[in-house]
């Protein structure tokens, strides 16, 4: 059973301000953050008949929202009896509001889950200001990611580009919704010398794809595989794909070249691995820090069963939602590695993704 509670836009703005004011008190005046739950009784007993909350850090109607609702509908089948979920929609700042809330405000007893955008994994490391990131990503209890993502270089069939090599000699104009969607174009242009011109100002992925369909631009460099849009376009040859921007092959595109094939130096490899680390946790689900270990283990086990369930997979396929699970322990190990990146590599990476047209 799932119910949904959404905050209005004004409420979200108020929450953003309130969250930062709260955090100022936490960090400046030493007010304690939520304490760890007492380990009383079994995890089964704790969850039996309990209402749980999924904080979704994205707006209603998008891909992350669709995944969160899918989990809310199916996960109770693999939990102790009569568990039910309330989905609390908390968009803003690429899941920054939700992530700060989960780290600093949410109870640490296992009753709250977070469904956040993958950018929160490395944002505090890559943002040179980093003044609004009041969390340590390594301290969350990472439960699972529903897939691993792959950015894609997508071009219209009318564009002259037929291979990655063409991008070194012929400019490609692409549509962009700004923000994180411009990181990969900057990487390709500033690290590998590819001729990419960004046309910004589109409000979200839907508008950016519409610009591509209308011929306003020649292509798009996505942050993930937007299955519902791209599957029919690839089938009818409206577009073609030139390269996968990821660290490993995507199961849908095993023959597509990887961006890692463009790497020439070890320094460049470190930059690419840092920027693409979050792709391995495309749709991450977490719990706040210090949740009792047996409750984390129960939730991980329930999710691992869910992602193998035929009815779950059938609905995901019907909704065009890609399922390629990555375990929570693998995400945690990845973060430990990423946050040990040498400072000079972090600084170089920041420079590469900050250069504009």
ABEGO torsion letter per residue (X at the ends): XBBBBBBBAAAAAAAAAAAAAAAAAAAAAGBBBBBBBBBBEBAAAAABGBBBBBBBABBBGBAAAAAAAAAAAAAAAABBBGBBBBBBBBBEGGGAAAAAAAAAABBAAGABBBBBBAAAAAAAAABAAGAABBBBAAABBBABBABBBBBBBBBBAABABABAAAAAABBBBBBBAEEAAAAAAAAAAAAAGBBBBBBBGBBEAAAAAAAAAAGABABBBBABBBAAAAAAAAAAGABBBABBBBABBBAABAABBBAAAABABAAAAAAAAAAAAAAABABBBBBBBGBBAAAAAAAAAAAAAAAABAAAAAAAAAAGBBBBBBBAAAAAAAAAAAAABBAAAAAAAAAAAABBX
